[in-house]
Amino acid sequence: MIAALPMYDRPGTMAANDRFWALIRDGLRARAIAAPDRLSRDDTPLYDLWLSPDLVLSQTCGLPYRADLHGRVTLVGTPDYGVEGAPPGYYRSRIVVRADDPRARLDDFEGVRLAHNSGGSQSGWAAIANHWPGALRCVCLPTGAHVNSVAAVAEGRADLAAIDAVTWELLLRAEPATAALRVLESTAPTPGLPLIAAAGSDRAAIFDAVAGAIAALAPEDRTALCLRGLVRIPPEAYLAVPIPAQPAQNG
């Protein structure tokens, strides 16, 4: 059995995620669904984890879901993080630049260095590529994580980056590099990071266990995780978001 919540599992949220999982685990077991005692935090590649027949619960990104996972996993539901300017369960990216950069419009950044966590990321790549055609003409710097993209822009190795709005909120609490940046604008809302389980899983029972766990979270844990609730977003809403071309890599 495998359970993991890797997408927002940072040093400042790990303890809250552990308590969140304990509530989910107990809710699953109360519904006769076997669940592991603890979250997995090993080095298993994400796609191996997401496609494992032993997957009890995990969180993925909208782009991998619509590009590769749809029809191969069970879509359980989508956490609502209360993202400003987005409907429940939806999110968007904050396009960040250095605070002292005088450029005022996104079009002023045509052809610059764009840091992105992954070409397979909705928030780090697809969101800005669908929002701004100029992204496809940027020289892209893959960083492996949003926190690394923030550092790349703050240190001048890149000129801008698109950061998941929830991650941006978490980084504002803990990463000094964010003080050197400002939000230039935000992308359009798209369906948020869905919770998934192995194909054939009992979607309704798992949804109820997660929703009950969110409701039972201590207020401080709910705040730490930015959680508001759990919503049902149909697969079609994910599949309707365009998949852009892959970024041009920094040679």
C-alpha angles and dihedrals in degrees: 000000000000132000125170138162099193104154100076099016101128129154090265094051104037096093091048090048090052091054090045091053092048089058092046091046093052091047091052093048090049086058092050093255114135113233134177120252094238142024117262115242101168128123097268108143110253096240091052089052095045094048097042114123085221094060111128096173140341141151123243137178126262095243096054089044096056096035101045117353104052109111092014099072138034114259103220104177144292125262116233112226097178093244111190112249094015133097119249110293093015127105141180140201129259111223104217131194134170113290091233095049105116096206110113104185131056090232088062087070096062111147097006130133111281119196116210133175093222141341085234093059123105094202099038100042118000094049095056094037091054092042099047125026089205090072089074089059096049125102103245129217114201110213106173096231140037091242089057091049090053090051092048092055094042091051094046097248088118134022101219144357139191111234126191105254093232092049089047090055091049092047092050087062097050116014118081090199090073089070088069093056140070133197109251094186142319131250125239116280118264131177110292132240106302129219113234139186134190117293112278095027121144098262097185095050093047091047090053092048092051094044090050091049092052090050091049096049117117110254092246092054092047088052093046091053095038088231122161104163146299126278137186113241114178120239089243091066090058094044092052093066110097120246108224128208116277117268122266104249126232102255 
